[in-house]
């Protein structure tokens, strides 16, 4: 469980950096929030359910 939380936090950090780039290009501050949310959720969806 702890590893999943760390992956979500790291993904949110990387996503917020991407969102900062899109915000700089003119997408607005919602790009920061959207990219951070996508970065936190996407790795957990791709990895699937936890193993044994």
C-alpha positions as CSV (number, residue, x, y, z in Angstrom):
1,X,0.0,0.0,0.0
2,X,2.8,2.4,0.8
3,X,4.5,1.8,-2.5
4,X,1.2,2.7,-4.3
5,X,1.0,6.0,-2.4
6,X,4.6,6.9,-3.2
7,X,3.9,6.1,-6.9
8,X,0.8,8.3,-6.8
9,X,2.7,11.2,-5.1
10,X,5.6,11.0,-7.6
11,X,3.2,10.8,-10.5
12,X,1.4,13.9,-9.3
13,X,4.7,15.7,-9.1
14,X,5.6,14.8,-12.6
15,X,2.1,15.6,-13.8
16,X,2.2,19.0,-12.2
17,X,5.5,19.7,-13.9
18,X,3.8,18.9,-17.2
19,X,0.9,21.0,-16.2
20,X,3.2,23.9,-15.5
21,X,4.5,23.6,-19.0
22,X,1.0,23.6,-20.5
23,X,0.1,26.5,-18.2
24,X,3.1,28.4,-19.6
25,X,1.8,27.8,-23.1
26,X,-1.5,29.4,-22.2
27,X,-3.7,26.6,-21.0
28,X,-4.3,28.3,-17.6
29,X,-4.0,27.1,-14.0
30,X,-6.5,24.3,-14.5
31,X,-3.8,22.5,-16.5
32,X,-1.8,22.2,-13.3
33,X,-4.6,20.5,-11.5
34,X,-5.7,18.3,-14.4
35,X,-2.2,17.1,-15.2
36,X,-1.4,16.4,-11.5
37,X,-4.6,14.4,-11.1
38,X,-3.9,12.4,-14.3
39,X,-0.3,11.9,-13.2
40,X,-1.5,10.5,-9.8
41,X,-4.3,8.3,-11.2
42,X,-2.8,6.9,-14.4
43,X,0.1,4.9,-12.9
44,X,-2.3,3.2,-10.5
45,X,-4.7,2.3,-13.3
46,X,-1.8,1.0,-15.5
47,X,-0.4,-1.1,-12.7
48,X,-3.7,-2.7,-11.9
49,X,-4.8,-4.3,-8.7
50,X,-2.1,-5.0,-6.0
51,X,-0.6,-8.5,-6.0
52,X,-0.6,-10.9,-3.1
